[in-house]
């Protein structure tokens, strides 16, 4: 291929002496090249270095890099916001408009549904026309300088996506010209020209000048007109609580390291943390004998926290705790419970093959007197009532700001359907846990009540723990009495894998019937609303990569928006908690955006946020500056900036 520069020189006046061409230089790393360029720019015409020029060049180079990084992050935020808006629109159309949209619907599917609703005919290839018009011709003519097609009435679904729905649904459709040499993906955002045949109101043929053909990015920029999108200054104040490490109280209910706790609390106080979260483990306090409660270690811990004038949220932890890396059980259920379980294994949740999980007790024994003459509900209630009595003085002082009630594995309101101990690995759909004899009895009663006794047997075509939905044939109040006048919290999990499928299989095995066209969380929230419960939603803070999204049909943002809006729409107070895998700055920024969405017209936001740390602050695993940055963002005291 001929060099453009040599071609230009050849066409010039031959009397003009050609300029010498620069010799190619060996390639060097970017850092070296940048340094060399800065050094060259710093030399004055006389050959003396110019310190001012060097400083200016270095400063501008660093500033330009920071600006590029900021713009890259702003682009990511805009794209996440667009996906969230799309997800909410699709959910609303399915739930309230009864639109039969597919699980992985895009805007083409939405516009096609709208067009059909308005009386248009939409062919499978996207060609759209009214019935009174003749079917579209098979061959199209190229117009002007651009290869386009010109038809009187038909419209492609891709052009509908880029142009006004209003214009396309009018009785006299406009003429649309689309470059047919473009790829299908590019048709989503490129419109060569649009002209209304009845009016010259929008005479411009430029897609940039056409208001009707603005891209979603431009519309979102109009909504987010702030100069700095990550500016949290002046936003709502969201209190931040940090959860103390699990090993702070040992298995003998002793405070393991009082001085270490003081050092930890001192760090938190310097970060303006609002309070701490303490797990009160059933397996420690009532570990050896029924109704023999030992609170000594917790009394000492609470007194230390009181020295720092920090609020406490306590968790009634009725589940076991195991290390996430080794699955080694560190805190089990009470020993007397495990002894009962040896004789009656049906007190535990059971899968179809009869395997039991000892993470927590089955809900089937909530009203069964199988725990030394007490029901499951009575055992939990006695524990909570004893806590309330033991620390009555601290309740009177107002030291405890809230009490969270553990309702299942990891304290979450769900079945233990995806236990790694059973061999589950992400993104398996998990298995139903309804096969202990007590839950089977409940199932038979419910089936008989509905007049369908054959429903009483559990499904046998639901796959295994690591199955995918398409591989199966199935897919498909006492706490308030114990803590009167104290805020009650219920933890709701984030089961976002297989969210983009019609069955939502992973959610279903965990107990949430949330298929397409139905909100599986609203019935649960309606019950919790009656008791004025605060919902604590587990925020992943993760940005799922395209591979994971495609392979597991994962959508953490879509799930978050559904759960949060379902709870907010019912007037519930909502809080948040991060997963242990999310403690970097970018993940914290995403959580901040979720905690107080700045484009929400009702200004809804989390009532507080619990920050789970993978290890104590003093161990240095967490970046102290990142945590400080996160807390200030949540408090509304800082301009968010992802670039250190």
C-alpha positions as CSV (number, residue, x, y, z in Angstrom):
1,X,0.0,0.0,0.0
2,X,1.4,3.4,-1.0
3,X,2.5,5.7,1.8
4,X,0.1,8.7,1.9
5,X,2.9,11.1,2.7
6,X,5.0,10.0,-0.3
7,X,1.9,10.3,-2.5
8,X,1.4,13.9,-1.3
9,X,5.0,14.8,-2.0
10,X,4.8,13.4,-5.5
11,X,1.9,15.7,-6.4
12,X,3.8,18.8,-5.1
13,X,5.9,21.2,-7.2
14,X,9.1,19.3,-8.3
15,X,11.1,22.5,-7.6
16,X,10.3,22.2,-3.9
17,X,12.9,20.2,-2.2
18,X,11.2,17.3,-0.3
19,X,11.5,17.3,3.4
20,X,13.6,14.5,4.9
21,X,11.5,11.7,6.3
22,X,11.9,10.8,10.0
23,X,13.6,7.5,10.6
24,X,11.6,4.8,12.4
25,X,12.5,4.5,16.1
26,X,12.6,1.2,18.0
27,X,9.4,0.7,20.1
28,X,9.8,1.3,23.8
29,X,7.4,0.8,26.7
30,X,4.8,3.5,27.2
31,X,6.4,4.8,30.4
32,X,9.7,5.3,28.7
33,X,8.1,7.0,25.7
34,X,6.1,9.3,27.9
35,X,9.3,10.2,29.8
36,X,11.2,10.8,26.6
37,X,8.5,13.1,25.2
38,X,8.4,15.1,28.4
39,X,12.2,15.5,28.4
40,X,12.1,16.6,24.7
41,X,9.4,19.1,25.4
42,X,11.4,20.5,28.4
43,X,14.3,21.6,26.2
44,X,14.4,25.2,25.1
45,X,15.5,26.3,21.6
46,X,18.9,27.1,23.0
47,X,19.2,23.5,24.3
48,X,18.8,24.3,28.0
49,X,16.2,22.4,29.9
50,X,13.1,24.3,30.9
51,X,11.9,23.2,34.4
52,X,8.6,25.0,33.8
53,X,7.9,23.1,30.6
54,X,8.8,19.8,32.2
55,X,6.5,20.3,35.1
56,X,3.7,21.5,32.8
57,X,4.1,18.4,30.6
58,X,4.2,16.0,33.4
59,X,1.2,17.6,35.1
60,X,-0.9,17.6,31.9
61,X,0.0,14.0,31.2
62,X,-1.0,12.9,34.6
63,X,-4.2,15.0,34.5
64,X,-5.1,13.6,31.1
65,X,-4.7,10.0,32.4
66,X,-6.9,10.7,35.4
67,X,-9.6,12.3,33.2
68,X,-9.6,9.2,30.9
69,X,-10.0,7.0,33.9
70,X,-12.8,9.1,35.2
71,X,-14.6,9.1,31.8
72,X,-14.2,5.3,31.7
73,X,-15.9,4.9,35.0
74,X,-18.6,7.4,34.1
75,X,-19.2,5.3,31.0
76,X,-19.6,2.2,33.1
77,X,-22.0,3.9,35.5
78,X,-24.1,5.1,32.5
79,X,-24.2,1.6,31.1
80,X,-25.2,0.1,34.4
81,X,-27.9,2.8,34.8
82,X,-29.3,2.0,31.3
83,X,-29.4,-1.7,32.1
84,X,-31.2,-1.0,35.4
85,X,-33.8,1.2,33.7
86,X,-34.4,-1.5,31.0
87,X,-34.8,-4.2,33.6
88,X,-37.4,-2.1,35.5
89,X,-39.3,-1.3,32.3
90,X,-39.4,-5.0,31.3
91,X,-40.6,-6.0,34.8
92,X,-43.3,-3.4,34.8
93,X,-44.6,-4.4,31.4
94,X,-44.7,-8.0,32.3
95,X,-46.3,-7.5,35.7
96,X,-48.8,-4.7,35.0
97,X,-49.2,-4.8,31.2
98,X,-49.4,-8.6,30.7
99,X,-46.9,-8.4,27.9
100,X,-45.6,-11.8,26.9
101,X,-42.0,-10.7,26.7
102,X,-39.3,-13.4,26.6
103,X,-36.9,-13.9,29.5
104,X,-34.0,-12.1,27.7
105,X,-36.1,-9.4,26.1
106,X,-34.5,-6.3,24.5
107,X,-36.0,-3.1,23.3
108,X,-36.9,-4.7,19.9
109,X,-39.2,-7.1,21.8
110,X,-40.7,-4.2,23.7
111,X,-41.4,-2.1,20.6
112,X,-42.8,-5.1,18.7
113,X,-45.2,-5.8,21.6
114,X,-46.2,-2.1,21.7
115,X,-46.7,-2.1,17.9
116,X,-48.9,-5.2,18.0
117,X,-50.9,-3.6,20.9
118,X,-51.6,-0.6,18.7
119,X,-52.8,-2.7,15.8
120,X,-49.7,-3.1,13.7
121,X,-48.4,-6.3,12.3
122,X,-44.8,-7.3,13.1
123,X,-43.2,-10.0,11.1
124,X,-40.5,-12.3,12.6
125,X,-37.8,-10.5,10.6
126,X,-38.9,-7.2,12.2
127,X,-40.8,-5.8,9.2
128,X,-43.8,-3.8,10.6
129,X,-46.9,-2.5,8.8
130,X,-50.6,-1.9,9.2
131,X,-53.0,-4.6,7.9
132,X,-54.7,-2.2,5.6
133,X,-51.5,-1.8,3.6
134,X,-50.3,-4.5,1.2
135,X,-47.4,-6.7,2.4
136,X,-44.0,-5.2,2.0
137,X,-42.0,-5.7,-1.2
138,X,-39.2,-8.2,-1.2
139,X,-36.7,-6.0,-3.1
140,X,-35.7,-2.5,-2.0
141,X,-34.1,0.4,-3.8
142,X,-30.9,2.1,-2.7
143,X,-31.3,5.9,-2.3
144,X,-28.8,8.7,-2.5
145,X,-25.2,8.4,-1.3
146,X,-26.2,5.9,1.4
147,X,-27.5,2.4,0.7
148,X,-31.0,2.7,2.1
149,X,-34.4,1.2,1.6
150,X,-37.5,3.3,0.9
151,X,-41.0,2.0,1.6
152,X,-44.2,3.7,2.2
153,X,-45.3,1.9,5.3
154,X,-43.1,-0.9,6.6
155,X,-40.6,-0.2,9.4
156,X,-37.9,-2.4,10.8
157,X,-37.8,-3.2,14.5
158,X,-34.3,-1.9,14.7
159,X,-35.4,1.5,13.4
160,X,-38.3,1.5,15.8
161,X,-35.7,1.1,18.6
162,X,-33.9,4.3,17.6
163,X,-36.8,6.4,16.6
164,X,-39.9,7.7,18.4
165,X,-42.6,5.2,19.3
166,X,-45.1,8.0,18.8
167,X,-44.0,8.5,15.2
168,X,-44.1,4.8,14.3
169,X,-47.6,4.2,15.8
170,X,-49.2,7.2,14.0
171,X,-51.8,6.4,11.4
172,X,-49.6,7.7,8.6
173,X,-46.1,6.2,9.3
174,X,-43.0,8.2,8.4
175,X,-40.5,7.3,5.8
176,X,-37.4,5.8,7.5
177,X,-34.1,5.4,5.7
178,X,-31.7,2.9,7.2
179,X,-28.2,2.0,6.0
180,X,-28.6,-1.7,5.2
181,X,-24.9,-2.3,5.0
182,X,-24.7,-1.8,8.7
183,X,-24.6,-4.8,11.1
184,X,-27.7,-5.6,13.2
185,X,-26.0,-4.4,16.3
186,X,-25.2,-1.0,14.8
187,X,-28.8,-0.6,13.6
188,X,-29.7,-0.2,17.3
189,X,-28.2,3.2,17.5
190,X,-27.6,4.5,13.9
191,X,-30.4,6.1,11.9
192,X,-29.4,7.8,8.7
193,X,-32.5,10.0,8.3
194,X,-36.1,10.3,9.4
195,X,-38.7,12.5,7.7
196,X,-42.4,12.9,8.5
197,X,-44.3,12.8,5.2
198,X,-47.1,15.0,6.6
199,X,-45.1,17.7,8.3
200,X,-41.9,19.7,8.1
201,X,-41.8,20.1,11.9
202,X,-38.5,18.2,12.0
203,X,-36.9,19.0,8.6
204,X,-33.4,18.0,9.6
205,X,-32.1,14.8,8.1
206,X,-29.3,14.5,10.7
207,X,-29.9,11.9,13.4
208,X,-28.0,14.1,15.9
209,X,-30.3,17.0,15.3
210,X,-33.5,14.9,15.5
211,X,-35.1,15.0,18.9
212,X,-37.0,11.8,18.1
213,X,-33.9,9.8,17.4
214,X,-31.8,10.7,20.5
215,X,-29.9,7.6,21.8
216,X,-30.5,6.3,25.3
217,X,-27.1,7.7,26.4
218,X,-28.1,11.2,25.5
219,X,-31.4,10.9,27.3
220,X,-29.7,9.5,30.4
221,X,-27.2,12.4,30.3
222,X,-30.2,14.8,30.3
223,X,-31.5,13.1,33.5
224,X,-28.0,13.1,35.0
225,X,-27.0,16.7,34.2
226,X,-24.6,16.9,37.0
227,X,-21.0,17.7,36.0
228,X,-19.6,15.0,38.3
229,X,-21.7,11.8,38.4
230,X,-19.9,10.4,41.4
231,X,-20.5,13.4,43.6
232,X,-22.2,12.2,46.8
233,X,-21.8,15.6,48.5
234,X,-25.1,16.6,50.1
235,X,-26.9,13.3,49.5
236,X,-28.9,11.5,52.1
237,X,-27.0,10.4,55.2
238,X,-26.9,6.6,55.4
239,X,-25.6,5.2,58.7
240,X,-22.8,2.6,58.4
241,X,-22.4,-0.2,60.8
242,X,-19.4,-2.6,60.7
243,X,-19.9,-6.2,61.7
244,X,-17.4,-7.5,64.2
245,X,-15.4,-10.6,63.4
246,X,-17.0,-13.9,64.2
247,X,-14.2,-15.0,66.5
248,X,-14.5,-12.1,68.9
249,X,-16.4,-14.4,71.2
250,X,-15.0,-17.9,71.6
251,X,-17.0,-21.1,72.0
252,X,-16.8,-20.8,75.8
253,X,-18.6,-17.4,75.6
254,X,-15.5,-15.5,76.5
255,X,-14.2,-12.2,75.0
256,X,-11.1,-13.6,73.2
257,X,-9.0,-10.4,72.9
258,X,-10.3,-7.3,74.8
259,X,-7.4,-5.1,73.8
260,X,-7.6,-6.1,70.1
261,X,-11.3,-5.2,70.2
262,X,-10.5,-1.8,71.7
263,X,-7.9,-1.2,69.0
264,X,-10.5,-2.3,66.4
265,X,-13.1,0.0,67.8
266,X,-10.6,2.9,67.9
267,X,-10.0,2.5,64.2
268,X,-13.8,2.5,63.5
269,X,-14.3,5.6,65.6
270,X,-11.7,7.4,63.6
271,X,-13.6,6.6,60.5
272,X,-16.9,8.0,61.9
273,X,-18.5,4.6,61.8
274,X,-22.0,4.9,63.3
275,X,-22.1,1.5,65.1
276,X,-21.2,-2.1,65.1
277,X,-23.1,-5.4,64.5
278,X,-22.6,-8.3,66.9
279,X,-23.7,-11.9,66.2
280,X,-25.2,-13.6,69.3
281,X,-24.7,-17.3,68.5
282,X,-27.3,-19.7,69.7
283,X,-24.7,-22.5,69.6
284,X,-22.5,-20.6,72.1
285,X,-24.9,-19.1,74.5
286,X,-27.2,-22.2,74.9
287,X,-24.5,-24.5,73.6
288,X,-24.5,-27.3,76.2
289,X,-27.8,-27.6,78.0
290,X,-31.4,-26.5,77.1
291,X,-32.4,-23.2,78.7
292,X,-29.0,-22.7,80.3
293,X,-27.8,-19.4,78.9
294,X,-24.3,-18.0,79.2
295,X,-23.9,-14.3,78.3
296,X,-20.7,-13.4,80.1
297,X,-18.6,-12.8,77.1
298,X,-21.2,-10.7,75.4
299,X,-21.7,-8.6,78.6
300,X,-17.9,-7.8,78.5
301,X,-18.0,-7.0,74.8
302,X,-21.0,-4.7,75.1
303,X,-19.3,-2.8,77.9
304,X,-16.2,-2.2,75.8
305,X,-18.3,-1.0,72.9
306,X,-20.2,1.3,75.3
307,X,-16.8,3.0,76.2
308,X,-16.6,4.2,72.6
309,X,-20.2,5.5,72.6
310,X,-21.1,3.4,69.6
311,X,-24.6,1.9,68.8
312,X,-25.0,-1.8,68.6
313,X,-27.2,-4.0,66.3
314,X,-27.4,-7.5,67.6
315,X,-28.1,-10.6,65.5
316,X,-30.0,-13.6,66.9
317,X,-27.9,-16.1,65.0
318,X,-29.8,-19.4,65.0
319,X,-27.6,-21.0,62.4
320,X,-24.1,-22.5,62.3
321,X,-21.0,-20.7,61.1
322,X,-18.4,-22.3,58.8
323,X,-15.3,-20.9,57.2
324,X,-16.0,-19.9,53.6
325,X,-12.6,-21.1,52.3
326,X,-12.6,-24.6,54.0
327,X,-16.2,-25.1,54.9
328,X,-14.9,-26.1,58.4
329,X,-17.7,-25.6,61.0
330,X,-16.4,-23.1,63.6
331,X,-19.7,-22.5,65.5
332,X,-22.2,-25.4,65.3
333,X,-25.8,-25.5,66.5
334,X,-26.1,-26.3,70.3
335,X,-24.7,-29.7,71.2
336,X,-28.0,-30.8,72.8
337,X,-29.7,-30.0,69.5
338,X,-27.2,-32.2,67.6
339,X,-27.8,-35.0,70.1
340,X,-31.5,-34.8,69.4
341,X,-30.7,-34.8,65.7
342,X,-28.8,-38.1,66.0
343,X,-32.1,-39.8,67.0
344,X,-34.4,-37.7,64.8
345,X,-32.7,-36.5,61.7
346,X,-35.9,-35.0,60.4
347,X,-35.4,-31.9,62.5
348,X,-33.0,-30.8,59.8
349,X,-33.7,-29.7,56.2
350,X,-33.5,-32.7,53.8
351,X,-33.0,-33.0,50.1
352,X,-34.6,-35.5,47.8
353,X,-31.8,-38.1,48.3
354,X,-32.2,-37.9,52.1
355,X,-29.1,-35.9,52.8
356,X,-29.5,-33.6,55.9
357,X,-28.0,-30.2,56.4
358,X,-27.2,-29.1,59.9
359,X,-26.9,-25.4,59.0
360,X,-30.2,-24.7,60.8
361,X,-33.3,-26.4,61.9
362,X,-36.1,-27.2,59.5
363,X,-39.1,-24.9,59.5
364,X,-41.2,-28.1,59.6
365,X,-40.7,-28.3,63.4
366,X,-41.7,-24.8,64.2
367,X,-44.9,-26.1,65.8
368,X,-43.7,-29.7,66.6
369,X,-42.7,-30.5,70.2
370,X,-39.6,-32.4,69.3
371,X,-36.9,-30.4,71.1
372,X,-37.2,-31.8,74.6
373,X,-40.9,-30.9,74.8
374,X,-40.6,-27.5,73.1
375,X,-41.4,-26.5,69.5
376,X,-38.9,-24.7,67.3
377,X,-40.7,-21.4,67.8
378,X,-40.6,-21.8,71.6
379,X,-36.9,-22.5,71.6
380,X,-36.1,-19.4,69.6
381,X,-38.5,-17.3,71.6
382,X,-37.0,-18.4,75.0
383,X,-33.6,-17.5,73.7
384,X,-34.6,-14.0,72.6
385,X,-36.6,-13.4,75.8
386,X,-33.6,-14.4,77.9
387,X,-31.4,-12.0,76.0
388,X,-33.9,-9.2,76.5
389,X,-34.1,-9.8,80.2
390,X,-30.3,-10.2,80.6
391,X,-29.5,-6.9,79.0
392,X,-32.5,-4.9,80.2
393,X,-30.2,-2.2,81.5
394,X,-28.5,-1.7,78.1
395,X,-31.9,-1.6,76.4
396,X,-32.9,1.1,78.8
397,X,-29.8,3.1,78.0
398,X,-30.6,2.9,74.3
399,X,-27.3,1.1,73.4
400,X,-29.1,-1.4,71.1
401,X,-30.5,0.3,68.0
402,X,-32.0,-2.8,66.4
403,X,-32.3,-6.6,66.6
404,X,-31.9,-8.9,63.6
405,X,-33.7,-12.3,63.7
406,X,-31.9,-15.1,61.9
407,X,-34.5,-17.0,59.9
408,X,-32.4,-19.6,57.9
409,X,-29.0,-20.5,56.7
410,X,-26.5,-17.6,57.1
411,X,-29.4,-15.9,58.9
412,X,-31.2,-15.3,55.6
413,X,-34.9,-15.9,54.9
414,X,-34.4,-18.9,52.5
415,X,-34.0,-22.6,52.3
416,X,-30.5,-24.1,52.4
417,X,-30.8,-25.0,48.7
418,X,-27.3,-24.1,47.6
419,X,-25.0,-25.5,50.3
420,X,-21.3,-26.0,49.2
421,X,-21.2,-28.9,51.7
422,X,-23.6,-30.8,49.5
423,X,-21.4,-30.2,46.5
424,X,-23.1,-27.1,45.1
425,X,-21.0,-24.8,43.0
426,X,-22.1,-21.5,41.5
427,X,-24.2,-21.2,39.3
428,X,-26.1,-24.4,40.1
429,X,-29.8,-24.1,40.6
430,X,-29.7,-25.9,44.0
431,X,-32.2,-28.5,45.2
432,X,-35.5,-28.3,47.1
433,X,-35.2,-29.0,50.8
434,X,-38.7,-30.1,51.6
435,X,-38.2,-33.8,52.2
436,X,-38.0,-34.1,56.0
437,X,-41.1,-35.8,57.4
438,X,-42.5,-32.6,59.0
439,X,-42.4,-30.5,55.8
440,X,-43.8,-33.5,54.0
441,X,-46.7,-33.6,56.4
442,X,-47.3,-29.9,55.8
443,X,-47.2,-30.5,52.1
444,X,-49.8,-33.3,52.3
445,X,-52.1,-31.0,54.4
446,X,-51.8,-28.2,51.9
447,X,-52.5,-30.5,49.0
448,X,-55.5,-32.0,50.6
449,X,-56.9,-28.6,51.5
450,X,-56.6,-27.6,47.8
451,X,-58.3,-30.8,46.7
452,X,-55.2,-32.1,44.9
453,X,-53.8,-34.9,47.0
454,X,-51.4,-36.0,44.2
455,X,-49.5,-32.7,44.8
456,X,-48.4,-34.1,48.1
457,X,-45.3,-35.9,46.7
458,X,-42.2,-33.8,46.0
459,X,-41.1,-33.2,42.4
460,X,-38.8,-35.8,40.9
461,X,-37.6,-33.9,37.8
462,X,-35.9,-30.9,39.4
463,X,-32.3,-31.9,38.6
464,X,-29.3,-31.8,40.9
465,X,-27.5,-29.1,42.9
466,X,-25.4,-28.1,39.9
467,X,-28.0,-28.5,37.2
468,X,-28.9,-25.7,34.9
469,X,-32.6,-24.8,34.4
470,X,-32.8,-26.1,30.8
471,X,-31.5,-29.5,31.9
472,X,-34.5,-30.2,34.1
473,X,-38.1,-30.9,33.4
474,X,-39.6,-29.0,36.3
475,X,-38.7,-25.4,35.5
476,X,-40.7,-24.2,37.2
477,X,-44.6,-13.4,65.0
478,X,-43.2,-14.1,68.2
479,X,-40.1,-12.0,67.7
480,X,-42.1,-8.8,68.1
481,X,-43.3,-10.0,71.5
482,X,-39.8,-10.5,72.7
483,X,-38.4,-7.2,71.5
484,X,-41.3,-4.8,71.9
485,X,-40.5,-1.3,70.8
486,X,-37.2,-2.4,69.2
487,X,-36.5,-2.3,65.5
488,X,-36.7,-5.9,64.0
489,X,-34.6,-6.8,61.0
490,X,-35.0,-9.7,58.5
491,X,-32.2,-10.5,56.1
492,X,-33.1,-11.2,52.4
493,X,-30.6,-12.9,50.2
494,X,-29.4,-11.9,46.7
495,X,-29.8,-15.0,44.5
496,X,-29.1,-13.4,41.1
497,X,-27.8,-16.3,39.1
498,X,-30.4,-17.7,36.6
499,X,-32.3,-14.4,37.1
500,X,-32.7,-13.9,33.3
501,X,-34.4,-17.2,32.8
502,X,-38.1,-17.6,32.9
503,X,-38.0,-20.1,35.8
504,X,-35.6,-18.2,38.1
505,X,-34.6,-21.7,39.3
506,X,-32.0,-20.8,41.9
507,X,-34.5,-18.4,43.6
508,X,-37.2,-21.0,43.5
509,X,-35.2,-23.8,45.2
510,X,-34.3,-21.2,47.9
511,X,-38.0,-20.6,48.5
512,X,-38.8,-17.5,46.3
513,X,-41.3,-18.2,43.5
514,X,-40.2,-15.4,41.3
515,X,-40.8,-16.5,37.7
516,X,-41.3,-14.2,34.7
517,X,-44.5,-12.1,35.0
518,X,-44.7,-12.6,38.7
519,X,-43.2,-10.8,41.7
520,X,-42.1,-13.6,44.1
521,X,-41.0,-11.2,46.8
522,X,-44.2,-9.1,47.3
523,X,-46.1,-11.8,49.2
524,X,-43.3,-12.2,51.6
525,X,-43.0,-8.4,52.0
526,X,-46.7,-8.1,52.6
527,X,-46.4,-10.4,55.6
528,X,-43.3,-8.6,57.0
529,X,-45.1,-5.2,56.5
530,X,-47.7,-6.2,59.0
531,X,-45.0,-6.5,61.7
532,X,-43.2,-3.3,60.6
533,X,-40.0,-5.3,59.9
534,X,-36.9,-3.7,58.3
535,X,-35.7,-5.6,55.3
536,X,-31.9,-6.0,55.1
537,X,-30.9,-6.9,51.5
538,X,-27.6,-8.5,50.8
539,X,-25.9,-6.3,48.1
540,X,-23.3,-8.2,46.1
541,X,-21.6,-5.0,44.8
542,X,-20.4,-7.2,41.9
543,X,-20.3,-6.3,38.3
544,X,-21.0,-9.6,36.5
545,X,-18.7,-10.1,33.5
546,X,-20.2,-10.8,30.1
547,X,-19.1,-14.5,30.3
548,X,-20.8,-15.0,33.6
549,X,-23.9,-13.2,32.5
550,X,-24.2,-15.3,29.4
551,X,-23.4,-18.6,31.1
552,X,-25.4,-18.2,34.3
553,X,-27.9,-15.7,33.0
554,X,-27.0,-13.6,36.1
555,X,-28.3,-10.1,36.7
556,X,-27.5,-8.8,40.2
557,X,-28.6,-5.3,39.3
558,X,-31.9,-6.5,37.9
559,X,-32.6,-8.5,41.1
560,X,-31.6,-5.6,43.3
561,X,-34.0,-3.2,41.6
562,X,-36.8,-5.7,41.8
563,X,-36.3,-6.5,45.5
564,X,-35.7,-2.9,46.6
565,X,-38.6,-1.4,44.6
566,X,-41.0,-4.2,45.7
567,X,-40.1,-3.4,49.4
568,X,-40.2,0.3,49.0
569,X,-43.5,0.3,47.1
570,X,-45.0,-1.5,50.1
571,X,-43.7,1.1,52.5
572,X,-41.1,-1.2,54.1
573,X,-37.9,0.2,55.6
574,X,-34.9,-1.1,53.6
575,X,-31.3,-1.6,54.7
576,X,-28.3,-3.2,53.1
577,X,-25.3,-5.5,53.8
578,X,-22.4,-6.4,51.6
579,X,-21.0,-9.8,50.8
580,X,-17.6,-10.7,52.1
581,X,-16.3,-10.8,48.5
582,X,-17.0,-7.1,48.0
583,X,-14.7,-4.7,49.7
584,X,-12.8,-2.9,46.9
585,X,-13.4,0.8,46.0
586,X,-15.4,0.1,42.8
587,X,-17.7,-2.4,44.5
588,X,-18.3,0.1,47.3
589,X,-19.2,2.8,44.8
590,X,-21.8,0.5,43.2
591,X,-23.2,-0.2,46.7
592,X,-23.4,3.5,47.4
593,X,-25.3,4.0,44.1
594,X,-27.7,1.2,45.2
595,X,-28.1,2.6,48.7
596,X,-29.3,6.0,47.6
597,X,-30.2,6.1,43.9
598,X,-29.9,9.8,43.0
599,X,-32.4,9.7,40.2
600,X,-35.2,8.3,42.4
601,X,-38.0,10.9,42.3
602,X,-39.1,9.8,45.8
603,X,-35.6,10.1,47.2
604,X,-35.7,6.6,48.8
605,X,-32.6,5.2,50.4
606,X,-31.3,2.6,52.8
607,X,-32.0,3.3,56.5
608,X,-28.5,2.0,57.3
609,X,-25.8,-0.2,55.9
610,X,-23.9,-3.1,57.5
611,X,-20.3,-3.4,56.3
612,X,-19.0,-7.0,56.6
613,X,-15.2,-7.1,56.8
614,X,-13.4,-10.2,55.7
615,X,-11.0,-9.7,58.7
616,X,-10.3,-7.2,61.5
617,X,-9.2,-3.8,60.3
618,X,-6.0,-4.2,62.3
619,X,-4.9,-7.1,60.1
620,X,-4.6,-4.7,57.1
621,X,-6.5,-6.9,54.5
622,X,-8.9,-4.0,53.8
623,X,-7.5,-0.7,52.4
624,X,-8.1,1.8,55.2
625,X,-8.5,4.7,52.7
626,X,-11.0,2.8,50.6
627,X,-13.2,2.1,53.7
628,X,-12.9,5.8,54.7
629,X,-13.9,6.8,51.2
630,X,-16.9,4.4,51.3
631,X,-18.2,5.7,54.7
632,X,-17.9,9.3,53.6
633,X,-19.8,8.5,50.4
634,X,-22.6,6.9,52.4
635,X,-22.6,9.8,54.8
636,X,-22.8,12.3,51.9
637,X,-19.6,14.0,52.8
638,X,-17.4,13.4,49.7
639,X,-17.2,13.7,46.0
640,X,-16.8,10.1,44.8
641,X,-13.7,9.5,42.6
642,X,-12.6,6.0,41.6
643,X,-9.1,7.3,40.7
644,X,-6.8,7.3,43.7
